Amino acid sequence: MGVSYGAEPHRAAELVIASVKGVPRVLEKNEPKCLLRGIGDNSVDLQLRFWIEDPRNGVANITSEVLFRVWDTLKENDIEIPFPQRDVHLDISQPVRFVPEA
């Protein structure tokens, strides 16, 4: 997951880990970890790792539950999850030629 450059990544990682605590299927004996995986074009990239004992009961459902908790926790703490944005700068010193599609 990515957080904005304005977010404090240490705090974001702590919140991500805290959001997993108490999820019944997540093992407490193997502490969840939140790793800084990169500094990307649009975000500071974090990765959450956690262990479950019962993958036969489904992995997608526990992943979804954990990600919803992470989302809610980050939102509650005003940590922005960014999306790609692009700025377009026009040189208005030259006329812009518009050519409509046929």
C-alpha positions as CSV (number, residue, x, y, z in Angstrom):
1,M,0.0,0.0,0.0
2,G,1.2,3.5,-0.5
3,V,0.9,6.6,1.7
4,S,1.5,10.1,0.7
5,Y,4.8,11.9,1.0
6,G,3.2,14.2,3.6
7,A,2.6,11.2,5.9
8,E,5.1,10.2,8.5
9,P,6.1,6.7,7.3
10,H,7.1,5.5,10.8
11,R,3.7,6.5,12.2
12,A,1.9,5.0,9.2
13,A,3.7,1.7,9.7
14,E,2.8,1.6,13.4
15,L,-0.9,2.3,12.5
16,V,-0.9,-0.4,9.9
17,I,0.5,-3.0,12.4
18,A,-2.0,-1.8,15.1
19,S,-4.9,-2.2,12.7
20,V,-4.1,-5.9,12.4
21,K,-4.1,-6.6,16.1
22,G,-7.2,-8.3,17.3
23,V,-8.1,-9.8,13.9
24,P,-9.1,-13.3,15.1
25,R,-7.2,-15.3,12.4
26,V,-4.0,-13.3,12.5
27,L,-1.4,-15.0,14.7
28,E,-0.2,-13.0,17.7
29,K,2.9,-15.2,18.3
30,N,4.4,-14.1,15.0
31,E,4.1,-10.4,15.1
32,P,2.9,-8.6,12.0
33,K,5.5,-6.6,10.2
34,C,5.2,-3.5,8.1
35,L,8.1,-2.9,5.8
36,L,9.1,0.2,3.8
37,R,9.4,-1.3,0.3
38,G,10.1,1.8,-1.7
39,I,9.8,5.4,-2.4
40,G,7.7,5.5,-5.6
41,D,6.6,8.1,-8.1
42,N,3.4,8.9,-6.2
43,S,3.8,7.3,-2.7
44,V,5.9,5.9,0.0
45,D,5.3,2.2,-0.4
46,L,4.6,0.0,2.6
47,Q,4.1,-3.8,2.8
48,L,2.2,-5.5,5.6
49,R,3.1,-9.1,6.4
50,F,1.2,-11.3,8.8
51,W,0.7,-15.0,9.6
52,I,-2.4,-17.1,9.8
53,E,-2.7,-20.6,10.9
54,D,-5.6,-21.7,8.8
55,P,-5.1,-20.8,5.1
56,R,-7.5,-23.7,4.2
57,N,-10.3,-21.4,5.5
58,G,-9.5,-18.9,2.8
59,V,-6.8,-16.3,2.2
60,A,-8.7,-13.7,0.2
61,N,-11.3,-13.2,3.0
62,I,-8.7,-12.6,5.7
63,T,-6.7,-10.3,3.3
64,S,-9.9,-8.3,2.6
65,E,-10.7,-8.0,6.3
66,V,-7.1,-6.8,7.1
67,L,-7.1,-4.3,4.2
68,F,-10.4,-2.9,5.3
69,R,-9.0,-2.4,8.8
70,V,-5.9,-0.8,7.4
71,W,-8.0,1.5,5.2
72,D,-10.2,2.6,8.1
73,T,-7.2,3.1,10.5
74,L,-5.3,5.3,8.0
75,K,-8.4,7.3,7.2
76,E,-9.2,7.8,10.9
77,N,-5.7,9.2,11.4
78,D,-5.7,11.5,8.4
79,I,-3.0,9.5,6.5
80,E,-3.7,9.9,2.8
81,I,-3.5,7.1,0.4
82,P,-2.5,8.9,-2.8
83,F,-3.4,8.3,-6.4
84,P,-1.4,9.3,-9.5
85,Q,-1.8,12.9,-10.5
86,R,-0.2,14.6,-13.4
87,D,0.2,18.3,-14.0
88,V,0.1,19.6,-17.6
89,H,1.9,22.9,-18.2
90,L,1.1,24.8,-21.4
91,D,3.4,27.2,-23.0
92,I,1.0,30.0,-23.8
93,S,3.6,32.2,-25.4
94,Q,2.9,30.2,-28.6
95,P,-0.6,29.6,-30.0
96,V,-2.0,26.2,-29.3
97,R,-3.3,24.4,-32.4
98,F,-6.4,22.3,-31.8
99,V,-7.1,19.6,-34.4
100,P,-10.4,17.8,-33.9
101,E,-10.7,14.1,-34.5
102,A,-12.5,13.1,-37.7
